[in-house]
Amino acid sequence: MKLPSALFGACVLILGASWARAEVVYSVAERQPPAGHREGLQIVAIANSGAAIGGTSDSFHGFYWTNPTQVNALASLGQSRPADGSLPTGINNIDGACGYGYTSAGLTRGLHWQKPTGAPVVLQPIGSKTALYVVAGCTALNDSNVLVGDSSIGRKFEPTHATEWTGNEIIDLGALGDSTASSAALAISPNGLVAGASGLSAHGATHAVVWFYRSITDLGTLGGSDSAAVGINDFAQAVGSSDIAQVDPDGAPLQHAFLWQGGTMSDLGVLPGNNASHANAINRWGEIVGRSGINFDQNYHAVIWLKGIMTDLNQLLAGKLPSTVVLLNAPSIADSGRFEVAGENIATGERVSYLVTPTYSTSVSVTSTPNPSSEGQWVIFQASVTTTDAHGTPTGSVTFADGATKLKTVNLNSYGNALYATSTLGLGIHRITATYNQNDVYGAGRSTVVNQRVNLELIPLPHSNGR
């Protein structure tokens, strides 16, 4: 199967107008290379927390970053060639990772690291476990530990088919074309949708595909011959790159990033002056990361698509990075909004990588029931916290206060609400506020004041019967 140039081997490392949302503030943390390995740092994928997997060019070995400064080597097969060979390609949010390893015969096997410090589980191919030349590899996994990739169906190397490993099941996801066609699963969503690419024949075109619960759908192309889907979310939005009808001056096909949704593939365009782009990943909010540049040129720039608008990340993150760093690619984005950017320090020639964490502004409201109330009566205060950028429901806690006096800190429920009840408010007017305490990617916020009036409880006088 011929895959587009956006796919580099088994591992997917795909690299307008400037636009930023005023309510989002980005912080940047440099990803530290493993001790003794500073050459060619390359992060492949990140989790919601910012944990990441990747490797370096001076060691054919996978690494797992718990955070930007803490890194562990992933165990390999123990009989690999090279001696410590492993290539991680996928990560989930429960400390799992998957990828490739090598047998003593030099054949690839899919690996599943259930914990970053444990030995990997070997994933078997669709075909016979003992047949010569049978290979397998894993590219992605979700939090349900459903893993996808590709493996041999039994014959010598080819064809390989997209494969799903679920529990003890090994499932052949099939291909679009005839019996000689290969396919590969390259991404899986939290709810089990799978994206990838499939050939139409042994040496024919390759098309982006989505498996909707193991039923394959051809996504087509942007007018050229080949395409591949490398990311998908729970809302069946798939991204990747596709040949377009135009070619570069050397006659090579140009590729553009695409977004497929609702049965339509849309061209995501290029930065001004560029002719090629690639999308790497999409999160549940429809935010996409990738790169844009000149076809087959090294001067790509990392980009992000926010609400459909492409932004050069060198502009979005200007002033937050050393002036000598050029961002070349954004390989991964998580549902939390965190994303990774890779680049080069042109002063030293070193490849660098950064974890970018957004802080979304929040809005806090507080209400009281009843208002006014009587002295000694129970009053219920409800605080509601939302993000102005609609990025999920904030987590954490709010602190209720009466003027400058702290009343209580209460955890938010799954709807972003917190309740506080009291019957000890004294007579008069109480200026009640609720302050959201910054948590994860959600910034702190404070509500407006609710003036709670507490009146003296009037005791009715007995009737005098007219006397």
SVG drawing of the C-alpha trace seen along z (x, -y; Angstrom):
<svg xmlns="http://www.w3.org/2000/svg" viewBox="-64 -45 89 66">
<polyline fill="none" stroke="black" stroke-width="0.4" points="0.0,0.0 1.4,-3.4 0.8,-5.9 1.0,-9.7 4.2,-11.5 2.6,-12.8 3.2,-9.3 6.7,-8.7 7.1,-4.9 5.0,-3.4 4.9,-6.5 2.6,-9.4 4.6,-12.6 2.7,-15.1 3.7,-18.6 -3.3,-32.3 -4.3,-34.7 -3.2,-35.1 -6.0,-34.7 -6.1,-34.2 -8.8,-34.2 -8.4,-36.9 -9.9,-34.7 -7.2,-32.0 -3.7,-32.5 -1.0,-30.0 1.9,-28.9 4.9,-27.0 7.1,-24.4 10.2,-23.0 10.2,-19.2 13.5,-17.9 15.3,-15.2 16.3,-11.9 19.6,-11.9 22.4,-11.3 20.1,-11.7 19.8,-15.2 19.8,-14.5 16.6,-14.8 14.0,-15.0 10.7,-14.0 7.4,-13.9 4.7,-11.8 1.6,-12.1 0.4,-13.6 -2.4,-12.9 -4.8,-15.3 -2.4,-15.8 0.5,-16.6 2.2,-13.2 3.8,-12.3 5.6,-9.6 8.4,-9.9 12.0,-9.3 15.3,-10.7 17.3,-10.3 20.4,-9.0 18.5,-6.1 16.1,-3.7 14.2,-3.5 10.9,-4.9 10.4,-7.2 7.5,-8.3 7.3,-11.8 5.1,-12.0 5.6,-15.8 8.0,-18.0 10.9,-17.3 10.3,-13.7 11.0,-11.0 11.4,-7.2 12.6,-4.7 10.0,-2.3 10.9,1.3 11.4,3.1 11.0,6.8 14.3,7.7 15.4,9.5 15.2,6.7 17.3,5.6 18.7,3.0 19.3,4.2 17.0,1.7 14.5,1.1 11.1,-0.2 9.0,-2.9 6.0,-4.3 3.2,-5.8 0.1,-6.1 -0.8,-7.2 -4.0,-7.3 -5.1,-9.1 -4.6,-6.2 -0.8,-5.8 -0.9,-3.4 1.1,-3.5 1.5,-1.4 3.9,-1.1 6.3,1.1 9.1,3.5 11.4,5.9 11.8,9.6 15.2,11.4 14.4,12.1 14.0,8.4 10.2,8.6 7.9,5.9 5.4,6.7 2.8,4.4 3.6,3.5 1.2,2.4 2.7,0.7 -0.1,0.8 2.1,-1.3 5.1,-3.3 7.4,-1.5 6.2,2.1 7.2,4.6 5.1,4.4 2.5,6.9 3.1,8.3 0.2,7.9 -0.2,10.8 -1.0,10.3 -4.2,11.4 -2.3,14.2 -0.7,17.3 1.5,16.5 4.2,18.9 4.2,18.0 7.4,16.6 7.4,12.9 4.2,12.1 4.3,8.6 2.2,6.3 2.3,2.8 0.1,0.5 -0.4,-3.1 -3.1,-4.3 -5.2,-3.3 -8.0,-4.8 -8.9,-4.8 -10.9,-1.6 -7.7,0.1 -8.9,0.7 -5.7,0.7 -5.4,0.2 -2.7,0.5 -2.0,3.0 -0.8,6.6 -0.2,9.3 -3.2,11.5 -1.0,14.5 1.0,14.2 4.6,13.0 4.5,9.4 1.7,8.2 -1.0,7.4 -1.4,6.0 -4.8,5.0 -6.0,2.5 -6.2,4.4 -8.1,3.8 -7.0,5.5 -9.8,5.6 -9.2,7.8 -8.3,11.2 -9.8,10.4 -7.7,9.7 -10.1,8.1 -9.4,7.7 -10.9,4.3 -10.5,5.0 -9.6,2.8 -11.4,0.9 -10.0,2.7 -9.4,6.2 -7.6,9.0 -4.2,7.5 -5.0,4.2 -3.5,3.2 -4.9,0.9 -3.7,-0.7 -5.6,-2.1 -3.8,-5.3 -6.1,-6.8 -8.9,-5.9 -11.4,-8.1 -12.4,-7.7 -15.7,-6.1 -14.0,-3.7 -14.2,-5.4 -11.1,-4.5 -9.4,-6.5 -6.7,-5.5 -5.9,-4.7 -6.6,-1.9 -5.3,-0.9 -7.6,-0.1 -5.2,2.5 -1.6,3.7 -0.1,0.8 -3.1,-1.6 -4.2,-4.7 -4.6,-5.0 -7.7,-6.7 -8.4,-8.1 -11.0,-5.9 -13.0,-5.8 -14.3,-2.6 -17.6,-3.3 -17.7,-0.4 -15.7,1.8 -17.6,0.8 -15.3,-1.0 -16.1,-4.3 -14.0,-5.8 -13.4,-9.5 -12.1,-10.3 -9.5,-12.9 -9.2,-16.7 -8.9,-16.0 -5.7,-14.2 -4.8,-10.5 -4.0,-9.7 -5.1,-10.7 -4.9,-9.4 -6.7,-10.2 -4.5,-10.4 -6.9,-11.8 -10.5,-11.4 -12.7,-12.5 -16.0,-11.3 -18.0,-13.5 -16.7,-11.7 -14.6,-14.6 -11.5,-13.2 -8.3,-15.0 -5.3,-14.2 -3.8,-15.1 -4.7,-14.6 -3.2,-15.1 -4.8,-18.0 -5.2,-18.4 -2.2,-20.7 1.5,-19.7 4.7,-21.5 7.3,-22.7 8.9,-19.3 5.6,-17.6 5.2,-16.1 1.6,-16.1 0.8,-18.8 -0.9,-17.8 -3.2,-19.9 -4.6,-19.2 -8.3,-18.3 -11.2,-18.0 -13.8,-15.4 -17.2,-15.7 -20.8,-14.9 -19.7,-13.1 -17.7,-16.1 -13.9,-16.5 -12.9,-20.2 -9.5,-21.7 -8.0,-23.4 -5.7,-25.5 -2.1,-26.8 -0.3,-29.8 0.2,-32.7 3.0,-31.9 2.9,-28.2 1.6,-25.4 1.3,-22.4 -0.1,-21.6 -0.7,-18.5 -3.0,-18.0 -1.8,-15.7 -4.5,-15.5 -7.9,-16.8 -9.5,-17.0 -13.1,-16.8 -13.5,-20.6 -12.5,-20.5 -9.1,-22.1 -6.5,-20.8 -2.7,-20.9 -0.2,-20.3 2.1,-22.2 2.2,-24.4 5.0,-25.1 6.5,-24.5 6.2,-21.0 9.3,-18.9 10.9,-21.9 12.3,-21.9 10.9,-25.3 7.5,-24.3 5.8,-26.2 3.7,-24.6 0.1,-25.7 -3.2,-25.3 -6.7,-25.6 -9.0,-27.2 -12.7,-27.5 -11.6,-26.8 -9.0,-29.5 -5.3,-28.6 -2.7,-30.4 1.0,-30.2 2.1,-29.0 5.3,-31.1 3.0,-34.1 0.5,-32.8 3.4,-31.9 5.6,-34.9 7.4,-36.2 7.0,-32.9 9.9,-31.1 13.6,-31.9 14.0,-34.2 16.2,-31.7 13.5,-28.9 11.5,-28.3 8.4,-26.0 8.2,-23.6 5.4,-21.1 2.6,-20.5 2.3,-16.7 -0.5,-16.3 -3.4,-17.9 -5.3,-16.6 -9.0,-17.0 -7.8,-19.2 -6.6,-21.7 -2.9,-21.0 -0.8,-20.5 2.9,-19.9 5.0,-21.9 8.4,-20.9 11.0,-23.1 14.7,-23.9 16.9,-26.3 18.7,-27.8 21.5,-29.1 22.5,-25.6 21.0,-23.4 19.2,-21.4 15.7,-20.0 13.4,-21.2 9.9,-20.4 7.4,-22.3 4.2,-21.5 1.7,-24.3 -1.0,-24.6 -4.0,-26.9 -5.8,-28.6 -9.4,-29.2 -11.2,-32.1 -14.2,-31.3 -17.5,-32.9 -19.0,-32.5 -22.5,-33.2 -24.1,-32.8 -27.7,-32.7 -29.5,-32.4 -32.8,-30.9 -34.8,-32.3 -33.8,-36.0 -34.8,-37.7 -34.7,-35.2 -35.5,-35.3 -33.0,-35.0 -32.2,-31.4 -33.7,-30.2 -31.7,-28.0 -30.4,-29.7 -29.0,-27.8 -26.3,-29.5 -25.5,-28.0 -22.4,-28.8 -22.2,-27.9 -18.9,-27.9 -18.6,-27.9 -15.8,-28.5 -16.4,-31.4 -14.6,-29.4 -17.0,-26.4 -14.2,-24.0 -16.0,-21.5 -17.1,-21.8 -14.6,-23.3 -13.5,-21.0 -12.2,-21.9 -13.8,-24.1 -15.3,-27.4 -14.9,-29.4 -18.0,-31.2 -17.4,-34.4 -19.4,-36.9 -17.6,-40.1 -14.0,-39.5 -15.0,-36.5 -14.5,-33.1 -17.5,-30.8 -16.6,-27.5 -14.8,-25.9 -17.0,-23.4 -16.1,-21.0 -17.9,-21.5 -20.2,-18.7 -20.1,-17.2 -22.3,-20.1 -20.0,-22.8 -22.2,-23.7 -21.5,-24.0 -24.0,-24.3 -23.5,-25.8 -26.3,-26.0 -26.3,-27.9 -28.7,-29.0 -26.3,-31.2 -26.4,-34.5 -27.1,-37.4 -29.5,-40.2 -28.8,-42.7 -27.4,-42.6 -24.7,-40.1 -22.5,-40.6 -22.0,-37.0 -19.5,-36.0 -18.2,-32.8 -14.6,-32.6 -13.6,-29.7 -10.1,-28.4 -8.0,-27.9 -7.8,-24.2 -6.1,-22.4 -6.7,-24.5 -9.5,-26.6 -8.6,-30.0 -9.8,-31.6 -13.0,-33.7 -15.1,-35.6 -18.8,-36.1 -20.7,-39.3 -22.1,-40.1 -25.4,-38.7 -26.9,-40.9 -28.6,-38.5 -31.0,-40.2 -31.7,-38.6 -34.7,-40.0 -35.9,-39.7 -38.3,-36.8 -41.6,-38.3 -43.5,-36.3 -47.3,-36.7 -49.1,-38.1 -52.0,-36.1 -55.5,-37.3 -57.2,-39.3 -60.8,-38.4 -61.6,-42.0 -60.6,-42.6"/>
</svg>
